[in-house]
Amino acid sequence: MKLSGNALLGERGKFNIRKIEININNQGFVTPTYLTSRDNSDSQTIYEFHHEFEPWSGVTPKDQWSESYGFSAHIRATSYQSAVEEEQAFIFWPFTLFSVETTGERPIISFKIPSKNLDYIKDNISHFEIYLGKDGNWNKYISKVSKDLIGTDGNVIISETTNTVESEPINLSPGTYQAKVKVFDKWGYSFESNTIDFQTKEGIYSAGNRGLSASTWFPLQINKITGSNTGIISSFNPLFIKPLYQLTTLKPTITGIAFSGAEVNLKVVNNSDPSQTKTFTTTVNSDSTWIMVPHLFPDSMISISVSKDEFFNSLPSFNLKLSQPVSEEIQGVSITKQEERSPFPTFTPSPTAKLSPKSTPEPQEENKRCLWFICW
């Protein structure tokens, strides 16, 4: 196999690359098979290298090696000026996203890294991120997947019950989307898995789990929503709030608790047409209970907050969706909603891995120097 790359250095003549080294499968650093340099601009020098290696080295005998075993490469570039400086990056292969299943309330995502030298690989990576998107427009869905989720066979599965990830707010309507996974090494560099298509019939909704807008000692809680099995939705346990709940009525009675005399504000957004919104308010009773009967859309995003004087709290947004066709008068118009159904696709992964820098290098200014995509 052959591994290729480059390092960029500014202020030519004042700063130089001392050496570039590559460590395959933790077998020790060696110089690359081929290394050359050329002028990249008036002040920059680009160092290009490729390295030929045996991917089974340090893993298994050649006749027993398979692609699932994979390989890893640790690249180190050293410059010298007033002091010796190093920049490092780490990659591995394969890095394969297998599937995104959307039959439950949350997507089940499965991907795989090499099944050999796992401890060494885990020592050199930081975390994973998951992106969902369409037509080249990507949304970060999960901002941190712990490397501790890597199984002994290199598989990583994020299920509906996985609670060790950090998610971001996202709202995708039913349709066909793409997914990819990005892995970050402990030096901050990243590379991506293959991209696969997936289909969601119900949409994907996440309120995120990165904290509330106020301290939880000023509580807000929903005790019950008639026509739905939400159970208790509370600011004391925001991570247990699901992104989507089914509903059997468009006029549910919502009851809850908060500080007496506080104002509860509920905003409803029509997911089918976000320009359509409704707002409902109520005042908390002296016994700390509150009640409201909002008129919802068949597919609604709910945002609810409570405030009193300088105090404020809110719950992560969640969605209420009508679970059956309904005909109901709304502002004198008869509306009938019927869910569309389409078959879930079969995925054929095409594993690729590409090392990418922390950020796209900017045009070099006078007295700026760069090493391994890092400019200073």
Buried (B, 14 or more C-beta within 10 A) or exposed (E): EEBEBBBBBBBBEEBBBEBBBBBBBBEEEEEBEEBEBEEBEEBBBBBBBBBEBBBBBBBEEEEEBEEEBBBBBBBBBBBEEEEEBBBBBBBBBBBBBBBBBBEEBBBBBBBBBBBBBBEBBEEBBBBBBBBBBEEEEBBBBBBBBBBEBBEEEBBBBBEEEBEEBBBBBBBBBBEEBBBBBBBBBEBEBBBBBBBBEBBBBBBBBBBBBEEBEBEEEBBBBBBBBEBBEBBBBBBEEBEEBBBBBBBEBBEBEBBBBBBBEBBBBBBBBBBEEEEEBBEBEBEBEEEBEBBBEBBBBBBBBBBBBBBBEEEBBBBBBBBBBBBEEBEBEEEEEEEEBEBEEEEEEEBEBEBBBEBEBBEEEEEBEEEBBBBBBBBE
